[in-house]
Amino acid sequence: MGSSLSRAEAAAKALRLRRDIEHHEKKYYIDNDPQISDAEFDRLLDELKRLEQAHPELVTPESPTQRVGEKPVEGFAPVVHSRPMLSIDNCFNEDELGEFEERTKKLLPSQNIEYAAELKIDGLGISLLYRRGRYEQAITRGDGLRGDDVTSNIRTIKSLPLVIRDKRDIEVRGEIYLPFESFQKINREREEAGEALFANPRNAAAGSVRLLDPRLVAGRGLSMFLYTLYLNGQEPPSQRESLKALKDLGFKTNPHFRLCASIAEAMDYWREWRDRRDSLDYDCDGVVIKVNSAGQRQALGFTAKAPRWAVSFKFPARRATTKVKDIVIQVGRTGALTPVAVLEPVKLSGTTISRSTLHNEEELKRKDIRLGDTVLIERSGDVIPRVVSVMKERRTGREKKFEWPDRCPVCRSRIFRPEGEVISRCANPSCPAKLRESLCHWASRRAMNIDGLGEALVDQLLEAKLVRTIPDLYALRLEDLTRLERMGAKSSQNLLDQVEKSKTADLAAFLFALGIRHVGERTARDLAERFGGLDALSRASYEELTRVPDVGPKVAESIVFFFKQPENRELLHSLEKAGLKLSARKQAKAAGGPLSGMVFVFTGGLAGTTRPEAGRLVESLGGTVLDDVTKNTTHVVAGDNPGSKRTKARKLGLAILSEKDFLKLVKKP
């Protein structure tokens, strides 16, 4: 693609594609008004990538293809701000807001004062610099006088325009934030990895911005609102005009700005959003009230720490106290057991709260939460409420400790929790609580590859009770499927053909499809090559398994445990009766990369990323990731509070890397 074009033709086409992509990025990420489907957008981006690969001399720093993929950085260089990024004074009630108004009027006697009211985003302050219409630098607020250069990381944020039409020297300032959906996704991944959860979206946003690898930042889902503009060092005449100019330049501004003729109107705006803030998809902790006129702001000036022309009117804290009536266990789609506190109902920011997540067994023990305890809970937007702390001084002696179950509360199968992990899991792949996810994984391309069996159809099959276990897929009939929505005779027959085809799947794909804890694609392939069939593998001892390359004690223990469970033996028997014929096929090892031949083990919490993210980075560069230290391990990456893996690595004389050392190592040569 692109090689048959002359350089001039390729350059013209690249320019057109970049303009189209930039237009659609703005419509999607800034205007919230997408004009094409995701697939169409991906095709445009892919076409540009292929064109740039054929003509690398055409690649420019501001090309949409360059948002992601830069090398990890050594650290963040300090940069002095062109003008201080001062914080804004807070007020917490109407009296304090009235004092702000009195001071303002005293310094601007007999002047008419308008106020700009904006939502206060609980995020991370940022300054962006543009030179000759191109994005050049991003600097965090820091101490207000100097901040960190995070240019490469901010480039990955999709709502950031890399090119603007104005060629003057431009500085814009605003707030980087993490939408609730992205926040919840990050914490789910951290919880799955047994890592400490981010306390709130702001902490997660700050941690994401300071990751040393922009490729990891790109997956975090950050966004930003801009609200300050300097054109050749000068502000527009008013805040309203600043916001309009920012929007005209292609920057994302908050749509809820309001111009107020008086403090009383600003107060009304504050009351409105105090009651509406839970409708937002980001964390908002107050309202910023500014004098609208730039000339009046200049006359008001600054104190040593803050501008005199602005105040942040904070919303009431979204915390409340209540009692724990019960603690129940929920089983997630991956089999993870999550304790949930059943609370005495309490009103919090307009919503009645009666349940709160307790995350995992370790968190429950650490906070020592008992039945009957009085607890402090916190809610942030639509994020699930959490227990902040236990008010132990209110205990009466009648509180009861919660006993962690040894069986799944849904299917009564045994649960297991490998040493060193914080999450207990149900071992039964056909547990109703995890069946949906198991079916989707079973049908996925890298597993049994049943084309056409996606999430929507799985939901229909479960709702119609046509499938209650994985083997039920192999008993589906044409007349059953054609009764489902959007399943005609042809699509139903195609699905049945795909299901039939999966009966002769490779043993490695089958092992991966089973979802055995710690058995990924590479391990499944090694096991299939070593044992050649399911019978031999199911009878393999712990010692035999640990002799397989890259199978350490933890993986071997998980495999032995899986095949010992009666539910799993019944599952395998049912699949065999359904006609699955499984044998190993020799597969060539994937070609390596910069980390080819290196085998990594991660231990402890990583400050700027999750272990799954770091593992995917290693594998993308040709390395291997194991869950435990074995004789084949070459590098152990030790984060915060590393466990016995680091001790074992020291005894074996292996290379032990800090997170910073690891990120230096994975830089592309």
ChimeraX attribute file (.defattr): number of C-alpha atoms within 10 A of each C-alpha:
attribute: neighborCount
match mode: 1-to-1
recipient: residues
	/A:1	12
	/A:2	18
	/A:3	13
	/A:4	9
	/A:5	14
	/A:6	11
	/A:7	14
	/A:8	9
	/A:9	12
	/A:10	20
	/A:11	18
	/A:12	11
	/A:13	17
	/A:14	22
	/A:15	15
	/A:16	13
	/A:17	19
	/A:18	18
	/A:19	15
	/A:20	15
	/A:21	20
	/A:22	20
	/A:23	15
	/A:24	19
	/A:25	22
	/A:26	21
	/A:27	17
	/A:28	17
	/A:29	18
	/A:30	23
	/A:31	17
	/A:32	10
	/A:33	12
	/A:34	16
	/A:35	13
	/A:36	11
	/A:37	10
	/A:38	11
	/A:39	9
	/A:40	11
	/A:41	17
	/A:42	12
	/A:43	12
	/A:44	15
	/A:45	18
	/A:46	13
	/A:47	17
	/A:48	26
	/A:49	20
	/A:50	14
	/A:51	22
	/A:52	22
	/A:53	15
	/A:54	16
	/A:55	18
	/A:56	11
	/A:57	10
	/A:58	15
	/A:59	18
	/A:60	11
	/A:61	14
	/A:62	16
	/A:63	21
	/A:64	24
	/A:65	17
	/A:66	16
	/A:67	21
	/A:68	19
	/A:69	15
	/A:70	16
	/A:71	17
	/A:72	20
	/A:73	18
	/A:74	13
	/A:75	15
	/A:76	15
	/A:77	11
	/A:78	14
	/A:79	16
	/A:80	16
	/A:81	17
	/A:82	11
	/A:83	10
	/A:84	14
	/A:85	22
	/A:86	17
	/A:87	16
	/A:88	18
	/A:89	16
	/A:90	16
	/A:91	18
	/A:92	13
	/A:93	12
	/A:94	13
	/A:95	10
	/A:96	14
	/A:97	20
	/A:98	15
	/A:99	12
	/A:100	20
	/A:101	18
	/A:102	12
	/A:103	13
	/A:104	19
	/A:105	15
	/A:106	11
	/A:107	14
	/A:108	15
	/A:109	9
	/A:110	8
	/A:111	10
	/A:112	10
	/A:113	18
	/A:114	19
	/A:115	23
	/A:116	22
	/A:117	27
	/A:118	22
	/A:119	23
	/A:120	19
	/A:121	23
	/A:122	20
	/A:123	24
	/A:124	20
	/A:125	23
	/A:126	23
	/A:127	23
	/A:128	21
	/A:129	18
	/A:130	21
	/A:131	16
	/A:132	14
	/A:133	18
	/A:134	20
	/A:135	21
	/A:136	17
	/A:137	17
	/A:138	24
	/A:139	24
	/A:140	27
	/A:141	24
	/A:142	18
	/A:143	13
	/A:144	16
	/A:145	14
	/A:146	18
	/A:147	22
	/A:148	20
	/A:149	20
	/A:150	25
	/A:151	19
	/A:152	25
	/A:153	25
	/A:154	27
	/A:155	26
	/A:156	26
	/A:157	22
	/A:158	21
	/A:159	23
	/A:160	23
	/A:161	22
	/A:162	22
	/A:163	22
	/A:164	18
	/A:165	11
	/A:166	14
	/A:167	14
	/A:168	16
	/A:169	15
	/A:170	21
	/A:171	22
	/A:172	19
	/A:173	22
	/A:174	21
	/A:175	19
	/A:176	24
	/A:177	27
	/A:178	28
	/A:179	20
	/A:180	20
	/A:181	14
	/A:182	20
	/A:183	24
	/A:184	19
	/A:185	13
	/A:186	22
	/A:187	20
	/A:188	15
	/A:189	17
	/A:190	21
	/A:191	19
	/A:192	17
	/A:193	18
	/A:194	19
	/A:195	22
	/A:196	16
	/A:197	17
	/A:198	17
	/A:199	12
	/A:200	18
	/A:201	25
	/A:202	21
	/A:203	17
	/A:204	24
	/A:205	25
	/A:206	18
	/A:207	16
	/A:208	26
	/A:209	25
	/A:210	21
	/A:211	22
	/A:212	24
	/A:213	28
	/A:214	25
	/A:215	20
	/A:216	23
	/A:217	25
	/A:218	20
	/A:219	15
	/A:220	21
	/A:221	20
	/A:222	22
	/A:223	23
	/A:224	28
	/A:225	22
	/A:226	23
	/A:227	23
	/A:228	18
	/A:229	23
	/A:230	17
	/A:231	16
	/A:232	11
	/A:233	12
	/A:234	11
	/A:235	16
	/A:236	18
	/A:237	13
	/A:238	18
	/A:239	23
	/A:240	20
	/A:241	16
	/A:242	22
	/A:243	22
	/A:244	15
	/A:245	16
	/A:246	19
	/A:247	17
	/A:248	12
	/A:249	15
	/A:250	21
	/A:251	24
	/A:252	23
	/A:253	19
	/A:254	17
	/A:255	11
	/A:256	10
	/A:257	17
	/A:258	16
	/A:259	19
	/A:260	21
	/A:261	14
	/A:262	14
	/A:263	20
	/A:264	13
	/A:265	16
	/A:266	25
	/A:267	18
	/A:268	12
	/A:269	21
	/A:270	22
	/A:271	14
	/A:272	11
	/A:273	19
	/A:274	19
	/A:275	12
	/A:276	13
	/A:277	21
	/A:278	19
	/A:279	10
	/A:280	13
	/A:281	15
	/A:282	25
	/A:283	24
	/A:284	21
	/A:285	23
	/A:286	25
	/A:287	24
	/A:288	23
	/A:289	28
	/A:290	24
	/A:291	24
	/A:292	24
	/A:293	20
	/A:294	20
	/A:295	13
	/A:296	20
	/A:297	19
	/A:298	12
	/A:299	13
	/A:300	19
	/A:301	12
	/A:302	14
	/A:303	9
	/A:304	7
	/A:305	13
	/A:306	16
	/A:307	19
	/A:308	22
	/A:309	25
	/A:310	25
	/A:311	22
	/A:312	22
	/A:313	25
	/A:314	18
	/A:315	21
	/A:316	12
	/A:317	13
	/A:318	16
	/A:319	17
	/A:320	17
	/A:321	20
	/A:322	20
	/A:323	22
	/A:324	25
	/A:325	17
	/A:326	17
	/A:327	24
	/A:328	16
	/A:329	19
	/A:330	17
	/A:331	21
	/A:332	16
	/A:333	15
	/A:334	19
	/A:335	25
	/A:336	24
	/A:337	23
	/A:338	19
	/A:339	21
	/A:340	20
	/A:341	24
	/A:342	18
	/A:343	23
	/A:344	17
	/A:345	15
	/A:346	17
	/A:347	14
	/A:348	17
	/A:349	22
	/A:350	13
	/A:351	11
	/A:352	11
	/A:353	21
	/A:354	17
	/A:355	23
	/A:356	20
	/A:357	19
	/A:358	23
	/A:359	20
	/A:360	19
	/A:361	17
	/A:362	15
	/A:363	14
	/A:364	21
	/A:365	14
	/A:366	8
	/A:367	13
	/A:368	14
	/A:369	25
	/A:370	25
	/A:371	18
	/A:372	21
	/A:373	26
	/A:374	23
	/A:375	22
	/A:376	16
	/A:377	23
	/A:378	21
	/A:379	22
	/A:380	21
	/A:381	19
	/A:382	15
	/A:383	18
	/A:384	13
	/A:385	20
	/A:386	21
	/A:387	24
	/A:388	17
	/A:389	15
	/A:390	20
	/A:391	15
	/A:392	13
	/A:393	8
	/A:394	10
	/A:395	13
	/A:396	9
	/A:397	8
	/A:398	10
	/A:399	14
	/A:400	12
	/A:401	14
	/A:402	17
	/A:403	9
	/A:404	14
	/A:405	13
	/A:406	14
	/A:407	15
	/A:408	24
	/A:409	17
	/A:410	14
	/A:411	16
	/A:412	13
	/A:413	18
	/A:414	17
	/A:415	18
	/A:416	18
	/A:417	15
	/A:418	14
	/A:419	8
	/A:420	14
	/A:421	12
	/A:422	18
	/A:423	20
	/A:424	22
	/A:425	21
	/A:426	27
	/A:427	27
	/A:428	24
	/A:429	24
	/A:430	21
	/A:431	23
	/A:432	19
	/A:433	22
	/A:434	19
	/A:435	23
	/A:436	23
	/A:437	17
	/A:438	23
	/A:439	25
	/A:440	20
	/A:441	20
	/A:442	23
	/A:443	23
	/A:444	18
	/A:445	13
	/A:446	15
	/A:447	23
	/A:448	26
	/A:449	20
	/A:450	22
	/A:451	16
	/A:452	18
	/A:453	19
	/A:454	14
	/A:455	15
	/A:456	10
	/A:457	17
	/A:458	20
	/A:459	15
	/A:460	15
	/A:461	20
	/A:462	16
	/A:463	11
	/A:464	14
	/A:465	10
	/A:466	17
	/A:467	21
	/A:468	17
	/A:469	19
	/A:470	21
	/A:471	21
	/A:472	13
	/A:473	18
	/A:474	19
	/A:475	12
	/A:476	17
	/A:477	13
	/A:478	17
	/A:479	12
	/A:480	13
	/A:481	23
	/A:482	16
	/A:483	13
	/A:484	14
	/A:485	9
	/A:486	11
	/A:487	16
	/A:488	15
	/A:489	14
	/A:490	11
	/A:491	15
	/A:492	22
	/A:493	17
	/A:494	16
	/A:495	20
	/A:496	23
	/A:497	13
	/A:498	18
	/A:499	22
	/A:500	17
	/A:501	14
	/A:502	23
	/A:503	18
	/A:504	15
	/A:505	19
	/A:506	19
	/A:507	24
	/A:508	30
	/A:509	24
	/A:510	27
	/A:511	23
	/A:512	23
	/A:513	25
	/A:514	21
	/A:515	18
	/A:516	19
	/A:517	17
	/A:518	19
	/A:519	22
	/A:520	17
	/A:521	17
	/A:522	16
	/A:523	20
	/A:524	20
	/A:525	23
	/A:526	19
	/A:527	24
	/A:528	25
	/A:529	18
	/A:530	16
	/A:531	19
	/A:532	18
	/A:533	17
	/A:534	20
	/A:535	9
	/A:536	12
	/A:537	18
	/A:538	15
	/A:539	13
	/A:540	17
	/A:541	14
	/A:542	18
	/A:543	12
	/A:544	13
	/A:545	22
	/A:546	18
	/A:547	12
	/A:548	16
	/A:549	14
	/A:550	24
	/A:551	26
	/A:552	22
	/A:553	17
	/A:554	19
	/A:555	23
	/A:556	22
	/A:557	19
	/A:558	19
	/A:559	22
	/A:560	17
	/A:561	16
	/A:562	22
	/A:563	17
	/A:564	12
	/A:565	15
	/A:566	13
	/A:567	19
	/A:568	18
	/A:569	14
	/A:570	11
	/A:571	19
	/A:572	18
	/A:573	13
	/A:574	17
	/A:575	18
	/A:576	14
	/A:577	12
	/A:578	16
	/A:579	14
	/A:580	20
	/A:581	16
	/A:582	21
	/A:583	18
	/A:584	21
	/A:585	14
	/A:586	13
	/A:587	10
	/A:588	6
	/A:589	8
	/A:590	9
	/A:591	7
	/A:592	15
	/A:593	15
	/A:594	16
	/A:595	18
	/A:596	15
	/A:597	14
	/A:598	18
	/A:599	21
	/A:600	25
	/A:601	23
	/A:602	27
	/A:603	22
	/A:604	21
	/A:605	22
	/A:606	22
	/A:607	16
	/A:608	20
	/A:609	24
	/A:610	21
	/A:611	23
	/A:612	15
	/A:613	15
	/A:614	22
	/A:615	17
	/A:616	15
	/A:617	18
	/A:618	22
	/A:619	18
	/A:620	14
	/A:621	16
	/A:622	18
	/A:623	20
	/A:624	22
	/A:625	23
	/A:626	23
	/A:627	18
	/A:628	22
	/A:629	28
	/A:630	20
	/A:631	12
	/A:632	16
	/A:633	22
	/A:634	18
	/A:635	19
	/A:636	26
	/A:637	25
	/A:638	22
	/A:639	19
	/A:640	14
	/A:641	10
	/A:642	16
	/A:643	14
	/A:644	14
	/A:645	21
	/A:646	24
	/A:647	12
	/A:648	15
	/A:649	22
	/A:650	13
	/A:651	9
	/A:652	13
	/A:653	10
	/A:654	17
	/A:655	14
	/A:656	19
	/A:657	18
	/A:658	14
	/A:659	21
	/A:660	18
	/A:661	13
	/A:662	18
	/A:663	19
	/A:664	18
	/A:665	14
	/A:666	18
	/A:667	15
	/A:668	13
	/A:669	6
